[in-house]
Amino acid sequence: MRHIKLNMLTLSQLEQHLSKAAWILKGPVDAADFKVYIFPLLFFKRISDVYDEEYNEALSESTRRTILTEYNE
């Protein structure tokens, strides 16, 4: 039986590898044009975070109402 040794990557190594791969795929980007890529990502991230917060808050409130209704019956 052959033993295969797997090399585990650290998170930092994985991030560096993915960053290099992205650089190869997209090519160099001028610093002034970089905002064209980043601002939409930040915008969509914020929308997603707000949606998650409001969804969880509504779910929590709904659960509390259900518990109170069942308790009062």
N, C-alpha and C positions, 0 to 999 in steps of 0.2 A: 504494500500500500504506500502510495506517495504522499508525502506531507507538503502542503502548500502553505507558505507563510504569507499572510496578508499584511500589507502595510496600512496602518490606520492613519488617517489624516486628522490633524487638529482643526478646529473651527477656523483658526487664523489661516492655515494653509489652504483650506477649502475656499475661503473668501478670496485669497490672493489668486488662486487658480481660476475661479470664476471671473474675477475682475480682468485678468489677462485674456481670457477667452472672449469676454464682451468687447474688450478693446480691439481684438483681432477682427471680430465680426463687424463692428460699427466703424472702425477706422478712427483716425484722430478727429476731434471736435474742437473747434475754436472756443476759447473760454467764454466769449460773448454769446455764442450760440448754445452753450451748455444749458442756459436757463430754459431754452425751448424744450429740453428733455425733462428737466427737474421740476419746474413749476407745475405742469400737469400731473406729475406723479404725486407731488405734495398735496395738490388739490384733491385728487381722488383718494388719497390716504386719509385726509381729514374728513371727507364725506363718509368714507367707510367707518372711521372711528366714531363719528357722531351717530351714524345709523346704529352701530352696535350698542352704544351707550343708551340710546333712546329705546331700542328694542328690549334690552335687558331691563330697563326701568319699567317699561310697560308690562313686560312679563312678570316682573316682581310684584307690581301693583295688582295685576290680574289675579295672581296667586293669593295675595293677601285678601282680596275681596272674596274669592272663592272660600277660603278658610273661614273668614268672618261670617259669610252667609250660611255655611254648613254648621257653624257653632251656634248661631242664633236660631236655627230651625229646631 
